[in-house]
Amino acid sequence: MSVTGDTPRCLWCLGSKEYIRYHDREWGRPVCNDRVLFEFLILEGAQAGLSWLTILRKRAHYRRAFAGFDPAKVARFSAPDIERLLGDPGIVRNRLKIESAVGNARAFLEVQREFGSFAVYLWRFVDGRPVQTRRRSSKDVPARSAVSDSLSKDLQRRGFRFVGSTICYAFMQAVGLVNDHIATCFRHAELAHWSRGTNPAQAASKRQGPSRRRRSRT
């Protein structure tokens, strides 16, 4: 933990303004919006072997290149689209990562068809509520967990790629399945308080709408 001004924050975010802004506004906030979940799933896969700051700085371009992270649109990308992306300097130009993003979009749609939404599927892994941790320092934060192992195994079974357990744990941290802010960080208490009054799994179910819930049971 460290302090910027009078505000205690996780030490990892203090390297840049982009990190601080991301830490303060997004990291660890529970997400039940499928488009945002798809965005983080693709970005976490793109980050493999790179720094997260590199991806944050490319994020706006990724949104343009990947159709606003609309999984239905990305799932329709064909060979010419992949070649276009390989020539785009605004993203990580790695063929395996780009092809996996398209394949993951198709797998993402299959999960939506089965469960009504990806969020409903995802939040089942933590029984509908964020896991609240009490880490004393960044050194106490693991790279993976039993839950990320289970999530990774299930996603791979469903055809997703670049979803190893370490990537899945980073994804879980980013979208709020686990509150891994250091206990003394101001965001830890904020998110813990928010989570006590909110059930992301229920919110995700409500976002589906009745027609999508009916389809998911057929």
C-alpha positions in Angstrom: 0.0 0.0 0.0 1.1 3.5 -0.7 -0.4 7.0 -0.5 -0.9 9.6 -3.2 -1.8 12.8 -1.3 -4.1 11.7 1.5 -5.5 8.7 -0.3 -4.1 5.2 0.5 -3.9 3.0 -2.6 -2.5 -0.3 -3.8 1.1 0.1 -4.6 0.9 -1.4 -8.1 -1.1 1.5 -9.5 1.3 4.3 -8.6 3.4 4.0 -11.7 1.3 6.3 -13.9 -1.9 8.4 -14.1 -3.5 5.8 -16.3 -3.0 3.1 -13.7 -4.3 5.3 -10.9 -7.4 6.2 -12.9 -8.0 2.6 -13.7 -7.5 1.5 -10.1 -9.8 4.2 -8.7 -12.6 3.8 -11.2 -12.7 0.3 -12.5 -10.4 -2.4 -11.0 -12.4 -4.7 -8.8 -15.7 -3.1 -9.4 -18.3 -5.9 -10.0 -19.4 -6.1 -13.6 -22.6 -7.7 -14.9 -22.6 -6.2 -18.3 -21.8 -8.8 -21.0 -20.1 -6.3 -23.4 -17.8 -5.1 -20.6 -17.0 -8.7 -19.6 -16.2 -9.6 -23.1 -13.9 -6.5 -23.4 -11.9 -7.5 -20.3 -11.8 -11.2 -21.4 -10.2 -10.1 -24.7 -7.9 -7.5 -23.2 -6.6 -9.9 -20.5 -5.8 -12.4 -23.2 -4.0 -9.8 -25.2 -2.0 -8.7 -22.2 -0.4 -12.2 -21.8 3.4 -11.6 -21.7 3.0 -7.8 -21.6 2.3 -5.1 -19.0 -1.3 -4.2 -18.3 -0.3 -0.5 -18.8 0.6 -1.4 -22.4 -3.0 -2.7 -22.9 -4.6 0.2 -21.1 -2.8 2.6 -23.5 -4.1 0.6 -26.5 -7.6 0.2 -25.1 -9.4 2.9 -27.1 -7.9 1.6 -30.3 -8.9 -2.0 -29.4 -12.5 -0.8 -29.0 -12.4 0.7 -32.5 -10.7 -2.3 -34.0 -12.9 -4.9 -32.3 -16.3 -3.3 -33.1 -16.8 -1.8 -29.7 -16.3 -5.3 -28.2 -19.6 -6.4 -29.5 -19.2 -10.2 -29.3 -21.8 -10.8 -32.1 -19.9 -8.6 -34.5 -16.5 -9.9 -33.5 -17.8 -13.5 -34.0 -18.5 -12.6 -37.7 -14.9 -11.5 -38.3 -13.4 -13.4 -41.2 -9.9 -13.9 -42.7 -9.7 -10.4 -44.2 -10.6 -8.9 -40.8 -7.8 -10.9 -39.2 -5.4 -9.7 -41.8 -6.6 -6.1 -41.2 -6.0 -6.4 -37.5 -2.5 -7.9 -38.1 -1.7 -4.7 -39.9 -3.1 -2.4 -37.2 -0.3 -0.8 -35.1 -2.8 0.3 -32.4 -3.2 -3.3 -31.1 -1.0 -6.2 -30.1 -0.3 -7.7 -33.6 -0.1 -11.4 -32.5 -2.0 -13.8 -34.8 -2.7 -16.3 -32.1 -4.2 -13.6 -29.8 -6.3 -12.1 -32.6 -7.6 -15.4 -33.8 -8.4 -16.4 -30.3 -10.4 -13.2 -29.8 -12.6 -14.1 -32.7 -12.9 -17.7 -31.6 -13.7 -16.5 -28.0 -16.4 -14.3 -29.3 -18.1 -17.3 -30.9 -17.7 -19.3 -27.7 -19.0 -16.3 -25.7 -22.2 -16.3 -27.8 -22.7 -20.0 -27.1 -22.4 -19.3 -23.3 -25.0 -16.5 -23.7 -27.3 -18.9 -25.5 -27.0 -21.5 -22.8 -27.2 -19.3 -19.7 -29.0 -16.2 -21.0 -26.0 -14.1 -20.4 -22.2 -14.5 -19.8 -22.6 -12.7 -16.5 -25.0 -15.3 -15.1 -22.6 -18.0 -16.1 -19.6 -16.2 -14.7 -20.9 -15.2 -11.3 -21.9 -18.8 -10.5 -18.2 -19.5 -9.8 -18.3 -17.3 -6.7 -21.9 -18.1 -5.7 -23.2 -14.7 -6.9 -21.1 -12.4 -4.7 -17.5 -11.0 -4.8 -15.0 -12.9 -2.7 -13.8 -10.4 -0.1 -10.1 -10.7 0.8 -7.9 -9.0 3.4 -4.5 -8.8 1.8 -1.9 -7.0 3.9 0.3 -6.2 0.9 0.7 -6.9 -2.8 3.0 -9.7 -2.0 0.0 -11.6 -0.4 -2.0 -11.5 -3.7 -1.8 -14.9 -5.5 -1.4 -15.4 -9.2 -4.3 -17.9 -9.3 -6.8 -19.6 -7.1 -9.0 -22.7 -6.9 -11.8 -20.7 -8.5 -9.7 -19.4 -11.3 -8.5 -23.0 -11.9 -12.1 -24.1 -12.2 -13.1 -21.2 -14.4 -10.1 -21.7 -16.7 -10.9 -25.4 -17.1 -14.5 -24.8 -17.9 -13.8 -22.0 -20.4 -11.2 -24.2 -22.2 -13.8 -27.0 -22.3 -16.1 -24.5 -24.0 -13.6 -23.6 -26.7 -12.1 -20.4 -25.2 -8.3 -19.8 -25.7 -5.9 -17.6 -23.8 -7.8 -18.4 -20.6 -5.2 -20.1 -18.4 -5.7 -19.9 -14.7 -3.4 -16.9 -14.2 -5.3 -14.9 -16.9 -8.6 -16.0 -15.4 -7.5 -14.7 -12.0 -6.5 -11.4 -13.4 -9.9 -11.3 -15.2 -11.7 -12.1 -11.9 -9.8 -9.3 -10.1 -10.6 -6.8 -12.9 -14.3 -7.5 -13.0 -14.9 -7.8 -9.3 -15.4 -11.5 -8.7 -12.7 -11.0 -6.1 -11.9 -7.8 -4.1 -8.1 -7.9 -4.1 -7.5 -4.3 -3.2 -5.1 -4.3 -0.2 -7.0 -4.0 3.0 -5.7 -0.5 3.7 -6.5 0.8 0.2 -9.5 3.2 0.1 -11.2 1.1 -2.6 -11.2 -2.1 -0.6 -13.7 -0.7 1.9 -15.8 1.0 -0.8 -16.2 -2.1 -2.8 -16.8 -4.3 0.3 -19.6 -1.9 1.4 -21.1 -1.8 -2.1 -21.1 -5.6 -2.4 -23.0 -6.0 0.9 -26.0 -4.3 -0.6 -25.7 -5.6 -4.1 -25.9 -9.1 -5.6 -24.2 -9.0 -9.1 -25.7 -12.4 -10.0 -29.2 -11.1 -9.4 -28.3 -7.9 -11.4 -27.0 -10.0 -14.2 -30.2 -12.1 -14.2 -32.4 -8.9 -14.4 -30.3 -7.6 -17.3 -31.2 -10.7 -19.3 -34.9 -9.8 -19.6 -37.6 -12.4 -19.5 -37.4 -13.5 -23.1 -33.7 -14.3 -22.8 -34.2 -16.2 -19.6 -36.9 -18.3 -21.2 -34.6 -19.2 -24.1 -31.8 -20.2 -21.7 -34.1 -22.9 -20.2 -35.1 -24.5 -23.5 
